[in-house]
Amino acid sequence: MSDSTPPNRRGDPRYLTCVLAGLKTESTEAVALIRDVSVSGAFLLTQKPFPAGERLDLNLHFSTDLAGAHHVTARVVRSGRRDRDRSDLWAFSAAVRFDEPLLHLEPEIREAARRAEGLAFE
């Protein structure tokens, strides 16, 4: 899987973000960076591989209030190693599909995307 933006395989709008997520499997706990997200899934950058089919418990931090995490469950639909020249900290990527659509979180997702846009130079 290349590090370029993956093709849009979702039917829902995708939002570019830069937010952290805690993740947990049956055997490990880790942190991921959410690169983009929709109400149906997300593209994560990770420090370790998570194979397709693996179930994840995620704590999503869309707001600046870290105590306001949203717990969701998801399944990895594809994953891979990122290009070595662009993957110093986040060596792997994983596309996940949420078990339930996050329709109630779409306003927070949009706000996180708005904040990410504000980080760019104009």
N, C-alpha and C positions, 0 to 999 in steps of 0.2 A: 504494500500500500504506500503510495507516495505521500509526501507531506502537503501537497497542494490541497486546496479545498475539495473535499469529496463531492461527488455529484449529488444533487438534491434528490434523495430517494424517499423523501417524506412528502406527504400531501399538505403539511402545515407550514406556515412561514417560519423561516429559520432566522435567528437573531445572533449576530456576532457579539460575543461577550468575552470577558476576562475575569472569571470568578472561580473561587475555589469550591471544591466539594470534598467532603469526607466520604470514603467508600469502604465497604466491608464485605468480605466474602466469608464462606465457612472457615477459611484457613488464614485470612490475613486482613489487616487494616492498612489503609493508605490514604494519600491525598492525591487529588486529581485537579487539573485546571480545565474548566469548561471553556472550550474555544467557541463553540456555537451550540445553540439550543432551540428547540421548538417545544410546543406543548406535548409532542409525542415522543421526543428523544433528544439525545445530545451527542456531541463529538467531544471526547475527553482526551487530554494529554496526560500520560501517566509515567511513573518511574519504573514500573514493572509490567510485564505482559498479563493480559487477561484474555483467555481464549474465548472464541465465539461459543455462545451457549451458556457461559457462566452467568450465574445470578449475582446481582450486586444490590446491596443496601446502600443508598446514597443519602447524605445530608447535604442539601443544596443551600448555598448562601447567596441568594440573589440581592438581598438588601445589605446595607453597610452594618447592620446589627447582627453580629456573629451569633448572638444568642437566639436569633430568629430563624434558625435553620429549618428547612422543610424535609422531612424524612419521606423518601420514595423508594420503590423497588424497581429494578430494571433488569434486562437481559442484554448481554453483549451480542450484537449481531455481526460485527466484523472487527478485526483488530490487526495490528501489525507493528513492525519496527519502523520508526521514522528514519528519514535519510540521516546518516551519521553526521554529516556536516551541519545539520540544523537541530540536533537533538541532544545538546549537552546535558540539560537537566531532565527534560521530558522525553525520554528515549522511545516511548511507545505511544500508540494511539488506540482508542477503542470507540466505536460507534455503539450507542446503547438505545434501546427502545424501552420507554417507561411502561410498566404494567398497566397503569391507568393514565389517561391523558391529564395533563396539568392545566386544564382550562381555567381553574380558579387562580392559578399563578401567572397567567399571561400578563397582567399589568406589571407585576414585579419583574418578569422576564424582559419586558419592553423597557422598563426603567434601567435595568442592568445594562442593556444594550445601549441606551442613551448615554449612560455614564461612560461606557467603553468608547463610544464615539468622541466624547469630550476629551479623551486622552490623546487623540491624534493631533498632530501638528497641522495647521491650515496653511 
